[in-house]
Amino acid sequence: MKLLDHLEEWLIATLMGAATLITFASVVHRYGSGVDALQPILAHVHMSWAQELTIYLFVWMAKFGAAYGVRTGIHVGVDVLINKLGDKNRAVFIVFGLLAGALFTSIVGTLGATFVWEIGHTDQTSVDLELPMWLVYLAVPCGSYLMSFRFLQVTWSFIKTGDLPKHDHAHVEGMDDETAQADWDVVEENLHPHGLKYGDEKQ
C-alpha cells in the first residue's frame, strides 16, 4: 500500500508541476513574442498545443487527486445529523456512505472503460496534439477505479479500527497550530463524520 500511496502522490505532483511549467512557458512565449529583440527567436516556436495539454494534465490530476482525497479525508461533507447519532447508528451510516461511494465510482469507472474501449476502435485524435482520444479519456476509468478502491480501503479500516481519515483544514504551514485550531474548532465539528473513537479523543 505504501508503494501505491507514494506512486499516487508522485503522479499528482508530477502532473501539477508539468501543467504549471507548460502554462508558464506559454505565457512567457506569448508576451515575449511581442518584444522586438525576442520575436525572431520565438517566432519559430509554436506553443498552440500548450493549452490543450494543460487541460488534459489537469483532468488526469483531478481524477487521481479525488482518489487521494478519499484516502486522506480531504473531501468535505456536512455531517451535522450523523455526528449527533450514537456510535452504532453512526457506524451504519458511515459504512453505507463509504460503500455507496465505492459502488458509484466503480460504475463510473466501468462506464468510462466501456467508452474508452469503444473510442479506441476509432481514429479520433485531439485537435492540437493529435493524441488518440482513448488515451485522454483513460483518466476516467483509471481514476474512478482507484477512487473506488480507496473507498473500500477506508471502509475496511473503519470497520477494523473505528477510525476515519481526517485532514486538518486548520493547519497552515508556518502558522501557530493552536491559534489556527481554535478558529476552526466549530467548523471542523461538522466537516466530517466522527469516527467511533471520537468521544474518547475529545476527553
Rosetta constraint file for C-alpha pairs under 8 A:
AtomPair CA 1 CA 5 HARMONIC 6.04 0.50
AtomPair CA 2 CA 6 HARMONIC 6.09 0.50
AtomPair CA 3 CA 7 HARMONIC 6.04 0.50
AtomPair CA 4 CA 8 HARMONIC 6.01 0.50
AtomPair CA 5 CA 9 HARMONIC 6.28 0.50
AtomPair CA 6 CA 10 HARMONIC 6.01 0.50
AtomPair CA 7 CA 11 HARMONIC 5.97 0.50
AtomPair CA 8 CA 12 HARMONIC 6.28 0.50
AtomPair CA 8 CA 64 HARMONIC 7.02 0.50
AtomPair CA 8 CA 68 HARMONIC 7.25 0.50
AtomPair CA 9 CA 13 HARMONIC 6.15 0.50
AtomPair CA 9 CA 68 HARMONIC 7.64 0.50
AtomPair CA 10 CA 14 HARMONIC 5.91 0.50
AtomPair CA 11 CA 15 HARMONIC 6.11 0.50
AtomPair CA 11 CA 61 HARMONIC 7.79 0.50
AtomPair CA 12 CA 16 HARMONIC 6.11 0.50
AtomPair CA 12 CA 61 HARMONIC 5.38 0.50
AtomPair CA 12 CA 64 HARMONIC 6.68 0.50
AtomPair CA 12 CA 65 HARMONIC 6.51 0.50
AtomPair CA 13 CA 17 HARMONIC 5.97 0.50
AtomPair CA 14 CA 18 HARMONIC 5.97 0.50
AtomPair CA 15 CA 19 HARMONIC 6.11 0.50
AtomPair CA 15 CA 57 HARMONIC 5.74 0.50
AtomPair CA 15 CA 58 HARMONIC 7.10 0.50
AtomPair CA 15 CA 60 HARMONIC 7.58 0.50
AtomPair CA 15 CA 61 HARMONIC 5.94 0.50
AtomPair CA 16 CA 20 HARMONIC 6.17 0.50
AtomPair CA 16 CA 57 HARMONIC 7.34 0.50
AtomPair CA 16 CA 58 HARMONIC 7.01 0.50
AtomPair CA 16 CA 61 HARMONIC 6.74 0.50
AtomPair CA 17 CA 21 HARMONIC 6.19 0.50
AtomPair CA 18 CA 22 HARMONIC 6.11 0.50
AtomPair CA 18 CA 57 HARMONIC 7.76 0.50
AtomPair CA 19 CA 23 HARMONIC 6.10 0.50
AtomPair CA 19 CA 53 HARMONIC 7.78 0.50
AtomPair CA 19 CA 54 HARMONIC 5.04 0.50
AtomPair CA 19 CA 57 HARMONIC 6.14 0.50
AtomPair CA 19 CA 58 HARMONIC 7.03 0.50
AtomPair CA 20 CA 24 HARMONIC 6.13 0.50
AtomPair CA 21 CA 25 HARMONIC 6.09 0.50
AtomPair CA 22 CA 26 HARMONIC 6.08 0.50
AtomPair CA 22 CA 50 HARMONIC 6.30 0.50
AtomPair CA 22 CA 54 HARMONIC 6.97 0.50
AtomPair CA 23 CA 27 HARMONIC 6.25 0.50
AtomPair CA 23 CA 50 HARMONIC 6.88 0.50
AtomPair CA 23 CA 51 HARMONIC 7.38 0.50
AtomPair CA 23 CA 54 HARMONIC 7.01 0.50
AtomPair CA 24 CA 28 HARMONIC 6.22 0.50
AtomPair CA 25 CA 29 HARMONIC 6.02 0.50
AtomPair CA 26 CA 30 HARMONIC 6.11 0.50
AtomPair CA 26 CA 47 HARMONIC 6.41 0.50
AtomPair CA 26 CA 50 HARMONIC 6.48 0.50
AtomPair CA 27 CA 31 HARMONIC 6.30 0.50
AtomPair CA 28 CA 32 HARMONIC 5.58 0.50
AtomPair CA 29 CA 33 HARMONIC 5.92 0.50
AtomPair CA 29 CA 42 HARMONIC 6.74 0.50
AtomPair CA 29 CA 47 HARMONIC 7.83 0.50
AtomPair CA 30 CA 34 HARMONIC 7.30 0.50
AtomPair CA 31 CA 35 HARMONIC 7.29 0.50
AtomPair CA 32 CA 38 HARMONIC 6.20 0.50
AtomPair CA 32 CA 39 HARMONIC 7.00 0.50
AtomPair CA 32 CA 42 HARMONIC 7.31 0.50
AtomPair CA 33 CA 38 HARMONIC 6.25 0.50
AtomPair CA 33 CA 39 HARMONIC 4.79 0.50
AtomPair CA 33 CA 42 HARMONIC 5.85 0.50
AtomPair CA 33 CA 43 HARMONIC 6.75 0.50
AtomPair CA 34 CA 38 HARMONIC 7.74 0.50
AtomPair CA 34 CA 39 HARMONIC 6.48 0.50
AtomPair CA 35 CA 39 HARMONIC 5.88 0.50
AtomPair CA 36 CA 40 HARMONIC 7.67 0.50
AtomPair CA 38 CA 42 HARMONIC 6.09 0.50
AtomPair CA 39 CA 43 HARMONIC 5.55 0.50
AtomPair CA 40 CA 44 HARMONIC 7.38 0.50
AtomPair CA 41 CA 45 HARMONIC 7.48 0.50
AtomPair CA 48 CA 128 HARMONIC 7.00 0.50
AtomPair CA 49 CA 53 HARMONIC 6.24 0.50
AtomPair CA 49 CA 128 HARMONIC 5.19 0.50
AtomPair CA 49 CA 129 HARMONIC 5.92 0.50
AtomPair CA 50 CA 54 HARMONIC 6.05 0.50
AtomPair CA 51 CA 55 HARMONIC 6.26 0.50
AtomPair CA 52 CA 56 HARMONIC 6.42 0.50
AtomPair CA 52 CA 128 HARMONIC 6.95 0.50
AtomPair CA 52 CA 129 HARMONIC 7.56 0.50
AtomPair CA 53 CA 57 HARMONIC 6.14 0.50
AtomPair CA 53 CA 129 HARMONIC 7.53 0.50
AtomPair CA 54 CA 58 HARMONIC 6.20 0.50
AtomPair CA 55 CA 59 HARMONIC 6.20 0.50
AtomPair CA 56 CA 60 HARMONIC 6.34 0.50
AtomPair CA 56 CA 136 HARMONIC 6.67 0.50
AtomPair CA 57 CA 61 HARMONIC 6.08 0.50
AtomPair CA 58 CA 62 HARMONIC 5.90 0.50
AtomPair CA 59 CA 63 HARMONIC 6.38 0.50
AtomPair CA 59 CA 139 HARMONIC 7.26 0.50
AtomPair CA 60 CA 64 HARMONIC 6.39 0.50
AtomPair CA 60 CA 139 HARMONIC 5.34 0.50
AtomPair CA 60 CA 143 HARMONIC 7.61 0.50
AtomPair CA 61 CA 65 HARMONIC 5.66 0.50
AtomPair CA 62 CA 66 HARMONIC 6.02 0.50
AtomPair CA 63 CA 67 HARMONIC 6.82 0.50
AtomPair CA 63 CA 139 HARMONIC 6.63 0.50
AtomPair CA 63 CA 140 HARMONIC 6.89 0.50
AtomPair CA 63 CA 143 HARMONIC 4.71 0.50
AtomPair CA 63 CA 144 HARMONIC 6.93 0.50
AtomPair CA 64 CA 68 HARMONIC 6.30 0.50
AtomPair CA 64 CA 143 HARMONIC 5.07 0.50
AtomPair CA 64 CA 146 HARMONIC 7.51 0.50
AtomPair CA 64 CA 147 HARMONIC 7.60 0.50
AtomPair CA 65 CA 69 HARMONIC 6.08 0.50
AtomPair CA 66 CA 70 HARMONIC 6.54 0.50
AtomPair CA 66 CA 143 HARMONIC 7.74 0.50
AtomPair CA 66 CA 147 HARMONIC 6.75 0.50
AtomPair CA 67 CA 71 HARMONIC 6.54 0.50
AtomPair CA 67 CA 143 HARMONIC 6.82 0.50
AtomPair CA 67 CA 144 HARMONIC 7.59 0.50
AtomPair CA 67 CA 146 HARMONIC 6.07 0.50
AtomPair CA 67 CA 147 HARMONIC 4.11 0.50
AtomPair CA 67 CA 148 HARMONIC 7.78 0.50
AtomPair CA 67 CA 150 HARMONIC 6.33 0.50
AtomPair CA 68 CA 72 HARMONIC 6.23 0.50
AtomPair CA 68 CA 147 HARMONIC 7.68 0.50
AtomPair CA 68 CA 150 HARMONIC 7.94 0.50
AtomPair CA 69 CA 73 HARMONIC 5.63 0.50
AtomPair CA 69 CA 74 HARMONIC 4.71 0.50
AtomPair CA 69 CA 75 HARMONIC 5.65 0.50
AtomPair CA 70 CA 74 HARMONIC 6.63 0.50
AtomPair CA 70 CA 75 HARMONIC 6.51 0.50
AtomPair CA 70 CA 147 HARMONIC 7.00 0.50
AtomPair CA 70 CA 150 HARMONIC 6.16 0.50
AtomPair CA 70 CA 151 HARMONIC 6.51 0.50
AtomPair CA 70 CA 154 HARMONIC 7.78 0.50
AtomPair CA 71 CA 150 HARMONIC 5.77 0.50
AtomPair CA 71 CA 151 HARMONIC 7.53 0.50
AtomPair CA 71 CA 153 HARMONIC 7.93 0.50
AtomPair CA 71 CA 154 HARMONIC 6.75 0.50
AtomPair CA 71 CA 165 HARMONIC 6.68 0.50
AtomPair CA 72 CA 165 HARMONIC 5.34 0.50
AtomPair CA 72 CA 166 HARMONIC 6.24 0.50
AtomPair CA 72 CA 167 HARMONIC 6.21 0.50
AtomPair CA 73 CA 164 HARMONIC 7.50 0.50
AtomPair CA 73 CA 165 HARMONIC 4.72 0.50
AtomPair CA 73 CA 166 HARMONIC 4.55 0.50
AtomPair CA 73 CA 167 HARMONIC 5.24 0.50
AtomPair CA 74 CA 166 HARMONIC 6.94 0.50
AtomPair CA 74 CA 167 HARMONIC 5.33 0.50
AtomPair CA 76 CA 191 HARMONIC 5.58 0.50
AtomPair CA 76 CA 192 HARMONIC 6.38 0.50
AtomPair CA 77 CA 190 HARMONIC 7.73 0.50
AtomPair CA 77 CA 191 HARMONIC 5.35 0.50
AtomPair CA 77 CA 192 HARMONIC 5.71 0.50
AtomPair CA 77 CA 193 HARMONIC 7.96 0.50
AtomPair CA 78 CA 190 HARMONIC 5.71 0.50
AtomPair CA 78 CA 191 HARMONIC 5.29 0.50
AtomPair CA 78 CA 192 HARMONIC 6.63 0.50
AtomPair CA 79 CA 83 HARMONIC 6.03 0.50
AtomPair CA 79 CA 190 HARMONIC 5.28 0.50
AtomPair CA 79 CA 191 HARMONIC 6.42 0.50
AtomPair CA 79 CA 192 HARMONIC 5.96 0.50
AtomPair CA 79 CA 193 HARMONIC 5.56 0.50
AtomPair CA 80 CA 84 HARMONIC 6.64 0.50
AtomPair CA 80 CA 190 HARMONIC 5.24 0.50
AtomPair CA 81 CA 85 HARMONIC 6.87 0.50
AtomPair CA 82 CA 90 HARMONIC 5.82 0.50
AtomPair CA 82 CA 93 HARMONIC 7.32 0.50
AtomPair CA 82 CA 193 HARMONIC 6.55 0.50
AtomPair CA 83 CA 90 HARMONIC 6.89 0.50
AtomPair CA 83 CA 190 HARMONIC 7.24 0.50
AtomPair CA 83 CA 193 HARMONIC 5.75 0.50
AtomPair CA 83 CA 194 HARMONIC 5.94 0.50
AtomPair CA 85 CA 89 HARMONIC 6.08 0.50
AtomPair CA 85 CA 90 HARMONIC 5.44 0.50
AtomPair CA 86 CA 90 HARMONIC 5.87 0.50
AtomPair CA 87 CA 91 HARMONIC 5.96 0.50
AtomPair CA 87 CA 196 HARMONIC 5.75 0.50
AtomPair CA 88 CA 92 HARMONIC 6.49 0.50
AtomPair CA 89 CA 93 HARMONIC 6.45 0.50
AtomPair CA 90 CA 94 HARMONIC 6.11 0.50
AtomPair CA 91 CA 95 HARMONIC 6.10 0.50
AtomPair CA 91 CA 195 HARMONIC 7.83 0.50
AtomPair CA 91 CA 196 HARMONIC 7.15 0.50
AtomPair CA 92 CA 96 HARMONIC 6.08 0.50
AtomPair CA 93 CA 97 HARMONIC 6.03 0.50
AtomPair CA 94 CA 98 HARMONIC 6.15 0.50
AtomPair CA 94 CA 193 HARMONIC 7.28 0.50
AtomPair CA 95 CA 99 HARMONIC 6.05 0.50
AtomPair CA 95 CA 155 HARMONIC 6.16 0.50
AtomPair CA 95 CA 158 HARMONIC 7.98 0.50
AtomPair CA 95 CA 159 HARMONIC 7.96 0.50
AtomPair CA 96 CA 100 HARMONIC 5.98 0.50
AtomPair CA 97 CA 101 HARMONIC 6.19 0.50
AtomPair CA 98 CA 102 HARMONIC 6.27 0.50
AtomPair CA 98 CA 151 HARMONIC 5.72 0.50
AtomPair CA 98 CA 152 HARMONIC 7.18 0.50
AtomPair CA 98 CA 154 HARMONIC 7.63 0.50
AtomPair CA 98 CA 155 HARMONIC 6.11 0.50
AtomPair CA 99 CA 103 HARMONIC 6.08 0.50
AtomPair CA 99 CA 151 HARMONIC 6.86 0.50
AtomPair CA 99 CA 152 HARMONIC 6.81 0.50
AtomPair CA 99 CA 155 HARMONIC 7.20 0.50
AtomPair CA 100 CA 104 HARMONIC 6.04 0.50
AtomPair CA 101 CA 105 HARMONIC 6.10 0.50
AtomPair CA 101 CA 148 HARMONIC 6.95 0.50
AtomPair CA 101 CA 151 HARMONIC 6.47 0.50
AtomPair CA 102 CA 106 HARMONIC 6.05 0.50
AtomPair CA 102 CA 147 HARMONIC 7.32 0.50
AtomPair CA 102 CA 148 HARMONIC 4.25 0.50
AtomPair CA 102 CA 149 HARMONIC 6.97 0.50
AtomPair CA 102 CA 150 HARMONIC 7.88 0.50
AtomPair CA 102 CA 151 HARMONIC 5.20 0.50
AtomPair CA 102 CA 152 HARMONIC 6.24 0.50
AtomPair CA 103 CA 107 HARMONIC 6.20 0.50
AtomPair CA 103 CA 148 HARMONIC 7.00 0.50
AtomPair CA 104 CA 108 HARMONIC 6.30 0.50
AtomPair CA 104 CA 148 HARMONIC 7.84 0.50
AtomPair CA 105 CA 109 HARMONIC 5.99 0.50
AtomPair CA 105 CA 144 HARMONIC 5.21 0.50
AtomPair CA 105 CA 145 HARMONIC 6.55 0.50
AtomPair CA 105 CA 147 HARMONIC 6.56 0.50
AtomPair CA 105 CA 148 HARMONIC 5.25 0.50
AtomPair CA 106 CA 110 HARMONIC 6.09 0.50
AtomPair CA 106 CA 144 HARMONIC 6.31 0.50
AtomPair CA 106 CA 145 HARMONIC 5.59 0.50
AtomPair CA 106 CA 148 HARMONIC 5.57 0.50
AtomPair CA 107 CA 111 HARMONIC 6.15 0.50
AtomPair CA 108 CA 112 HARMONIC 5.94 0.50
AtomPair CA 108 CA 140 HARMONIC 7.64 0.50
AtomPair CA 108 CA 141 HARMONIC 7.12 0.50
AtomPair CA 108 CA 144 HARMONIC 6.41 0.50
AtomPair CA 109 CA 113 HARMONIC 6.00 0.50
AtomPair CA 109 CA 140 HARMONIC 6.22 0.50
AtomPair CA 109 CA 141 HARMONIC 3.97 0.50
AtomPair CA 109 CA 142 HARMONIC 7.03 0.50
AtomPair CA 109 CA 143 HARMONIC 7.60 0.50
AtomPair CA 109 CA 144 HARMONIC 4.81 0.50
AtomPair CA 109 CA 145 HARMONIC 5.42 0.50
AtomPair CA 110 CA 114 HARMONIC 6.18 0.50
AtomPair CA 110 CA 141 HARMONIC 6.49 0.50
AtomPair CA 111 CA 115 HARMONIC 6.22 0.50
AtomPair CA 111 CA 141 HARMONIC 7.69 0.50
AtomPair CA 112 CA 116 HARMONIC 6.10 0.50
AtomPair CA 112 CA 137 HARMONIC 7.55 0.50
AtomPair CA 112 CA 138 HARMONIC 7.52 0.50
AtomPair CA 112 CA 140 HARMONIC 5.53 0.50
AtomPair CA 112 CA 141 HARMONIC 4.99 0.50
AtomPair CA 113 CA 117 HARMONIC 6.10 0.50
AtomPair CA 113 CA 138 HARMONIC 7.29 0.50
AtomPair CA 113 CA 140 HARMONIC 7.54 0.50
AtomPair CA 113 CA 141 HARMONIC 5.22 0.50
AtomPair CA 114 CA 118 HARMONIC 6.26 0.50
AtomPair CA 115 CA 119 HARMONIC 6.09 0.50
AtomPair CA 116 CA 120 HARMONIC 5.81 0.50
AtomPair CA 116 CA 134 HARMONIC 5.12 0.50
AtomPair CA 116 CA 135 HARMONIC 7.92 0.50
AtomPair CA 116 CA 137 HARMONIC 6.25 0.50
AtomPair CA 116 CA 138 HARMONIC 6.23 0.50
AtomPair CA 117 CA 121 HARMONIC 6.90 0.50
AtomPair CA 117 CA 134 HARMONIC 7.48 0.50
AtomPair CA 118 CA 122 HARMONIC 7.38 0.50
AtomPair CA 119 CA 123 HARMONIC 7.95 0.50
AtomPair CA 119 CA 124 HARMONIC 7.30 0.50
AtomPair CA 119 CA 133 HARMONIC 7.13 0.50
AtomPair CA 119 CA 134 HARMONIC 5.76 0.50
AtomPair CA 120 CA 132 HARMONIC 7.73 0.50
AtomPair CA 120 CA 133 HARMONIC 7.49 0.50
AtomPair CA 120 CA 134 HARMONIC 5.19 0.50
AtomPair CA 123 CA 132 HARMONIC 7.28 0.50
AtomPair CA 124 CA 132 HARMONIC 6.12 0.50
AtomPair CA 124 CA 133 HARMONIC 5.79 0.50
AtomPair CA 125 CA 129 HARMONIC 8.00 0.50
AtomPair CA 125 CA 130 HARMONIC 4.86 0.50
AtomPair CA 125 CA 131 HARMONIC 5.08 0.50
AtomPair CA 125 CA 132 HARMONIC 4.44 0.50
AtomPair CA 125 CA 133 HARMONIC 5.04 0.50
AtomPair CA 126 CA 130 HARMONIC 4.53 0.50
AtomPair CA 126 CA 131 HARMONIC 5.21 0.50
AtomPair CA 126 CA 132 HARMONIC 6.56 0.50
AtomPair CA 126 CA 133 HARMONIC 6.06 0.50
AtomPair CA 131 CA 135 HARMONIC 7.23 0.50
AtomPair CA 131 CA 136 HARMONIC 7.64 0.50
AtomPair CA 132 CA 136 HARMONIC 7.12 0.50
AtomPair CA 133 CA 137 HARMONIC 6.31 0.50
AtomPair CA 134 CA 138 HARMONIC 5.92 0.50
AtomPair CA 135 CA 139 HARMONIC 7.71 0.50
AtomPair CA 137 CA 141 HARMONIC 7.97 0.50
AtomPair CA 138 CA 142 HARMONIC 6.29 0.50
AtomPair CA 139 CA 143 HARMONIC 5.65 0.50
AtomPair CA 140 CA 144 HARMONIC 5.83 0.50
AtomPair CA 141 CA 145 HARMONIC 5.82 0.50
AtomPair CA 142 CA 146 HARMONIC 6.23 0.50
AtomPair CA 143 CA 147 HARMONIC 6.09 0.50
AtomPair CA 144 CA 148 HARMONIC 6.12 0.50
AtomPair CA 145 CA 149 HARMONIC 6.18 0.50
AtomPair CA 146 CA 150 HARMONIC 6.22 0.50
AtomPair CA 147 CA 151 HARMONIC 6.30 0.50
AtomPair CA 148 CA 152 HARMONIC 6.41 0.50
AtomPair CA 149 CA 153 HARMONIC 6.07 0.50
AtomPair CA 150 CA 154 HARMONIC 6.10 0.50
AtomPair CA 151 CA 155 HARMONIC 6.11 0.50
AtomPair CA 152 CA 156 HARMONIC 6.13 0.50
AtomPair CA 153 CA 157 HARMONIC 6.22 0.50
AtomPair CA 154 CA 158 HARMONIC 6.02 0.50
AtomPair CA 154 CA 164 HARMONIC 6.99 0.50
AtomPair CA 154 CA 165 HARMONIC 7.53 0.50
AtomPair CA 155 CA 159 HARMONIC 6.20 0.50
AtomPair CA 156 CA 160 HARMONIC 6.26 0.50
AtomPair CA 157 CA 161 HARMONIC 5.91 0.50
AtomPair CA 157 CA 162 HARMONIC 7.30 0.50
AtomPair CA 157 CA 163 HARMONIC 7.02 0.50
AtomPair CA 157 CA 164 HARMONIC 7.63 0.50
AtomPair CA 158 CA 162 HARMONIC 4.48 0.50
AtomPair CA 158 CA 163 HARMONIC 5.07 0.50
AtomPair CA 158 CA 164 HARMONIC 5.90 0.50
AtomPair CA 158 CA 195 HARMONIC 7.72 0.50
AtomPair CA 162 CA 195 HARMONIC 5.59 0.50
AtomPair CA 162 CA 196 HARMONIC 4.89 0.50
AtomPair CA 162 CA 197 HARMONIC 6.32 0.50
AtomPair CA 163 CA 195 HARMONIC 4.87 0.50
AtomPair CA 163 CA 196 HARMONIC 6.47 0.50
AtomPair CA 163 CA 197 HARMONIC 6.68 0.50
AtomPair CA 164 CA 194 HARMONIC 7.41 0.50
AtomPair CA 164 CA 195 HARMONIC 5.50 0.50
AtomPair CA 166 CA 192 HARMONIC 7.64 0.50
AtomPair CA 169 CA 184 HARMONIC 7.89 0.50
AtomPair CA 169 CA 188 HARMONIC 7.70 0.50
AtomPair CA 170 CA 177 HARMONIC 7.64 0.50
AtomPair CA 170 CA 180 HARMONIC 5.42 0.50
AtomPair CA 170 CA 181 HARMONIC 5.46 0.50
AtomPair CA 170 CA 183 HARMONIC 7.74 0.50
AtomPair CA 170 CA 184 HARMONIC 5.84 0.50
AtomPair CA 171 CA 175 HARMONIC 7.46 0.50
AtomPair CA 171 CA 177 HARMONIC 6.12 0.50
AtomPair CA 171 CA 180 HARMONIC 6.46 0.50
AtomPair CA 171 CA 181 HARMONIC 7.24 0.50
AtomPair CA 172 CA 177 HARMONIC 7.52 0.50
AtomPair CA 172 CA 180 HARMONIC 7.59 0.50
AtomPair CA 175 CA 179 HARMONIC 7.97 0.50
AtomPair CA 175 CA 180 HARMONIC 7.20 0.50
AtomPair CA 176 CA 180 HARMONIC 6.30 0.50
AtomPair CA 177 CA 181 HARMONIC 5.92 0.50
AtomPair CA 178 CA 182 HARMONIC 6.14 0.50
AtomPair CA 179 CA 183 HARMONIC 6.60 0.50
AtomPair CA 180 CA 184 HARMONIC 6.50 0.50
AtomPair CA 181 CA 185 HARMONIC 5.85 0.50
AtomPair CA 184 CA 188 HARMONIC 5.83 0.50
AtomPair CA 185 CA 189 HARMONIC 6.38 0.50
AtomPair CA 186 CA 190 HARMONIC 7.72 0.50
AtomPair CA 187 CA 191 HARMONIC 6.55 0.50
AtomPair CA 188 CA 192 HARMONIC 7.31 0.50
AtomPair CA 194 CA 198 HARMONIC 5.74 0.50
AtomPair CA 197 CA 201 HARMONIC 6.30 0.50
AtomPair CA 198 CA 202 HARMONIC 6.30 0.50
AtomPair CA 199 CA 203 HARMONIC 6.52 0.50
